[in-house]
């Protein structure tokens, strides 16, 4: 069976802690020796136990030689980093001064903290504000001109679109009028034929009419002759009535 996972925390049992220290110390010293031997590395290992006892390993003949080499490398790195840190600090001071100056200038432009300024500084500030206002107005006018140009372009596009739509509407209206004219012409011919067909029976009705007394023989022109005869008889009856009522004042026409 494999070894279980060991929880890395302080061993509370004193005896177990000492046993574990001895085992791992020996393993660490062995690993340091193998590393120096296999890789030709200069290794120095220093261990202090819980009681303050020293355990060490050095691949070189003298531990102090390795420690001196370590000390020289560490000091050289610190000496090389010192100028760089100094440069960074100087740059920080410059940037800080610049930021403070810009903040003060911004407050002065807004009309704040003007008390410490001299007359010359106030005049310079006034000139600077006038130049800024001039640039702002110039940029504003340019923006207005650009906006006006865009509106003109859109207006021209809308006018062209309106012209095209009006042209299409006129063409559509002309086509509709022509189509309606064709329909009205066809309906007129149909109506004329219908009128002729409807009038035809009335024309024959006057020529072919039965005799009022029951004679079923065809009488040509009977309807018109009967109408004139009836009108003449009505006229004679009216004159007779007038003579009967006024015998001395009226003489019928044709009786002279």
C-alpha positions, 0 to 999 in steps of 0.5 A: 500500500502507498503512503498516505498524504501527510498534513503539513503542520507543526507536530505537537508530539515532541518525540515524534517531532524529533524523529521526523526532524532527524529523518528529514534532515538526513534526507535533505543533506543527502539531496544536497550532496547528490545535487553537488555531485551530479550537477557539479554545483557549489552547495552550502546547507545550514540547519539549526534544530529546535534546540539550536544545534547546528548541522551543515554541509558544504560541497567546497573545502570550506563553508566560509568560502561559499558564504563569502561568495554569497555575500559578495554577490548579494552586496553587488546586487544591492549596490547595482539596485541602489542607483536605479532606486535613486533614479526612480525616486528623482523621477517621482519627485519631478512627476510630483512637482509637475502634477502639483503645478498642473493642479494649481494652474487648473484652479487658477483658470477656474478662478480659484486661489488667485490671491498669491498671484502677482500682476504679471502672473494675472496678465499671463493667466488672462492672455492664456484664457483669451487664447483658449477661448479663441481656440474654443470658438474656432472649434465651435464654429467649425463644428457648426459648419460641419453640422450645417454641411451635413444637414444640407447634404441630407436636405439634398438627398431628401429633395432628390428622393421626393422628386423621384417619388413624385415622378413615380406617382405621376407615372402611376397616375397616368397608367391608372387614367389610361386603364380607366379610359379603356374600361369606360370605353368597353362599358360604353360599347356594352351599354349601347348594345344593351340600349339597342336591344332594349329599344328594339321591342318597343319599335315592333310594339307599335307596328305589331299590336292586336286590335282592341276589339279582340281582332287578333290579326296584325295591324301595321301602324295601328298604335300611332293611328289610334293615338291621333284619332283619339286626340281628334275626338277629344278636341271635338268633345271639348268644343261641343262642351264649350258651345253648350255652355256658351251658345252665343259666344263661341262658333266652332272653327270650320262652321262658317 
